[in-house]
Amino acid sequence: MSKFKLAPISTAILLATFGGAAWAESDQLSSDNGEMEIIHVTAKPFDTPVSSLPGTVQIIDQEAIQAQISLSADLSSLLASLVPSYGPETQMMSSTYQGFRGRKAIVMIDGVVVSNTLRDTSRVLSSISVENIARIEVIQGASAVYGNGESAGVINLITHQASSEGMAFWSEAKIAGSIHDADSIGYQLSQRISGTQGQFNYLAQLNWRDSGTLFDGEGTQIPSDPAGRGGQGELEDFDALVKLGYLFDDDSTMALNLHSRKLENQLSFARKTVFDETVVVDTSKPFTGDAPYSENKYVQFTYNAPSMGGHQVNIELSASESENTQANKVLTQSKKQALRIAAQPLVLPREQDKLTYGIDYQVDKTKQISAKGVCEICNVEQTNLAPFAEYEFNQDSFMLQFGLRYENFALDVPDYLATGRYGYTPFSGKTIEGGSLSYRKPVFNLGGVYRFETTEIYASFSQGYGLGDLRRLRSIDVAKVEQYDDKMTPTEANNFDLGYRGLFDNLSFDIGLFYTQSERAQSYVDILDQVIYSTLASLDPRLVYDQSKTLNPDAIDAVVSRDEKTYGVEFLSSYAINDTFILGGNFSYTQGEYRHPTNGWVKMNNARISPMKANIFLDMNLNDEFGGLLQVNYVGSRDEGSEIDLALPQNGMWGTFKGYSYYNAPTESYTTVDLSLFYRSDFGQFTLGIKNLFDKVYRPTYAQMGSGSVYGGIDLPSDPTLDQLEGLVRDYAFKDSYNAQGTTFTLGYQVNY
């Protein structure tokens, strides 16, 4: 492996995510001659040194992962603690509104894209058990090489590799629950077998989990599915991973990976909203119907040739499926097939430079079926063919990278029934004539890194281009899909990054500034006022309303396409106090604005922008047998929402009432403390994780967004029909307002043999 002196930042980035370094035997960081190994990332077709990426990069290693999963089996909780610009945890199966720099990230597993870009269900982080993950790469910004939309970056989940021994086993058992009630106890079992026989290697892993019920810091039971999107309580979880590999005599490799995971809530009781408070369990009503579940599968074949026709060649073929439901029985299905061929010339005129080029081909077919069994988004197929090339110029301490990608995709929509789920829906109940829409655009990325003796400055510009959510088709306002091209327009994003990272003695750091300017960026907005007005108009034609005077007149089924700008700062650091203690943490601050059609530039609401967030940790390696991690998580407050007066009806003849539009209510800050400990013995390792150590009572940021909503104060004239509408609106205003879990513990045992 290539080596460099103790200067470059790849080491600093590793140390910056060392929250749990004492958890296992770490990789050898330095050699006898004082040189340092380069840390590589694998999100690109070929291993790339961190120091060759001109943007914020974070490597979360196995030690840090182990420390976090001793606290929670939820991957989104891990990312919320360790990744600065990733939003606070929601404590649901869904990572709804858990933003990444105010936007979404592409999520990959061993390079396979599992994100559902056409109809985002926010379940992508439930695609694989965290027990399967050996390493996580977080790369901010876009790149010609991984492309695939206008996301804020890439999260690549890398699974465990086969043991180099003839045969090796790993077993783990866990018990987890709340300190408040024995009904909360859940169990988890994992088994891995792997090995190498000659040129053949293999790995198989099974994970099973059965979680108990949930309780807040006061000992009150929380609904296992608090917001109707799938929850962490009463959860059956089965995950299977198989990896097969073969090494040819010429050092070429071939691999086949297969994976399947299903999570399903086994709900006992329904939930109810306590007006002006929180959602609670309704023990008088046993849960009936179909509970939320999430099922994900993928198969991946890869072939790597170190020398083929004067090139290093990577070929990757994959297929994936996902199926997700919510408690309202809405079913979303996605099927994707992808092929990537990439190559790097082994010889260039400048031998220190590097050229990567290739082509991506992907077919994505998406379907959504309503609770009534209606195919709302029916077998819509997107085909994307994207050639790409990226050149890396190296000269002494300077690296310059330039990339070009040609996004070229077509959307094929069959005839379907417009359902008009929310807001203004002129074609609701009518058959829409299907058709095709096509989009194409070249996108660029340009970045550089300048290396000093122990630090680096990096800067980059990158572009993204993607269509996004198909939800707009449900409330189409024309009779033919091909007439809808002005509403189904892709988002174009320009990303700018500037940062400074380095290593001074025992101190490592990475500080980055980011700015993104987007045209026609998609966002979910509040249109409940339109729902109220349209319902009133259906009850009495005299109560007709003016669409142009609603809160979001340009909304199509709660989706808008508006120009946006997001910006912020993120910081990672760690300091090795001595051989026993490492002190570190991360910090992020993000803001954003969008161009409202009537109000000009407006602050983004809490659905997109996370509050200021910080994590401070103390890693303890007291001796060879005992150690642990103490971490403090802080989530700040946010009060950007503007209070509004809502007239009922629009002429106000029934009066007005004040409040906040949905997702605009102020949110309060909260601080939690977690503790994880381990003890190594000759016959295995014991772990204890305590999450929310001081049993704090609070609501996650997501659960605060709708609280105080103007709709909670709706007051209509006394009438049986209006009373029903009023009750539904009030319930909607507080339906997501739930308490977080109180103190929970996870006791684990794992052994290698």
HELIX and SHEET records of a PDB file:
HELIX    1   1 SER A   10  ALA A   16  1                                   7    
HELIX    2   2 ALA A   21  TRP A   23  5                                   3    
HELIX    3   3 VAL A   50  SER A   52  5                                   3    
HELIX    4   4 GLN A   62  ILE A   69  1                                   8    
HELIX    5   5 LEU A   75  LEU A   82  1                                   8    
HELIX    6   6 VAL A  124  SER A  126  5                                   3    
HELIX    7   7 VAL A  130  ASN A  132  5                                   3    
HELIX    8   8 ALA A  182  SER A  184  5                                   3    
HELIX    9   9 ARG A  471  SER A  475  5                                   5    
HELIX   10  10 VAL A  481  GLN A  483  5                                   3    
HELIX   11  11 LEU A  528  LEU A  539  1                                  12    
HELIX   12  12 PRO A  541  LEU A  543  5                                   3    
HELIX   13  13 GLN A  547  LYS A  549  5                                   3    
HELIX   14  14 THR A  701  GLN A  704  1                                   4    
HELIX   15  15 VAL A  710  GLY A  713  5                                   4    
HELIX   16  16 PRO A  720  PHE A  734  1                                  15    
SHEET    1   A 2 LYS A   3  PHE A   4  0                                        
SHEET    2   A 2 MET A  36  GLU A  37 -1                                        
SHEET    1   B 2 HIS A  40  VAL A  41  0                                        
SHEET    2   B 2 THR A  48  PRO A  49 -1                                        
SHEET    1   C 5 VAL A  57  ILE A  60  0                                        
SHEET    2   C 5 ILE A 133  GLN A 140 -1                                        
SHEET    3   C 5 GLY A 153  THR A 159 -1                                        
SHEET    4   C 5 ILE A 106  ILE A 109  1                                        
SHEET    5   C 5 VAL A 112  VAL A 113 -1                                        
SHEET    1   D23 GLY A 600  LYS A 603  0                                        
SHEET    2   D23 PHE A 581  HIS A 596 -1                                        
SHEET    3   D23 VAL A 559  ALA A 576 -1                                        
SHEET    4   D23 LEU A 507  TYR A 524 -1                                        
SHEET    5   D23 THR A 491  PHE A 504 -1                                        
SHEET    6   D23 THR A 455  GLY A 466 -1                                        
SHEET    7   D23 GLY A 435  ARG A 451 -1                                        
SHEET    8   D23 PHE A 398  VAL A 413 -1                                        
SHEET    9   D23 CYS A 375  GLN A 395 -1                                        
SHEET   10   D23 LYS A 354  ILE A 369 -1                                        
SHEET   11   D23 LEU A 331  PRO A 345 -1                                        
SHEET   12   D23 HIS A 311  THR A 325 -1                                        
SHEET   13   D23 TYR A 293  MET A 308 -1                                        
SHEET   14   D23 THR A 253  ASN A 265 -1                                        
SHEET   15   D23 LEU A 235  LEU A 247 -1                                        
SHEET   16   D23 PHE A 200  ASP A 210 -1                                        
SHEET   17   D23 GLY A 186  GLN A 197 -1                                        
SHEET   18   D23 ALA A 168  SER A 178 -1                                        
SHEET   19   D23 THR A 744  ASN A 752 -1                                        
SHEET   20   D23 GLY A 684  LYS A 691 -1                                        
SHEET   21   D23 TYR A 670  SER A 681 -1                                        
SHEET   22   D23 PHE A 626  VAL A 635 -1                                        
SHEET   23   D23 LYS A 613  ASN A 621 -1                                        
SHEET    1   E 2 LEU A 214  PHE A 215  0                                        
SHEET    2   E 2 GLN A 221  ILE A 222 -1                                        
SHEET    1   F 2 PHE A 269  THR A 273  0                                        
SHEET    2   F 2 VAL A 279  PRO A 286 -1                                        
SHEET    1   G 2 TYR A 416  LEU A 417  0                                        
SHEET    2   G 2 THR A 431  ILE A 432 -1                                        
SHEET    1   H 2 GLU A 643  ALA A 647  0                                        
SHEET    2   H 2 THR A 656  TYR A 660 -1                                        
END                                                                             
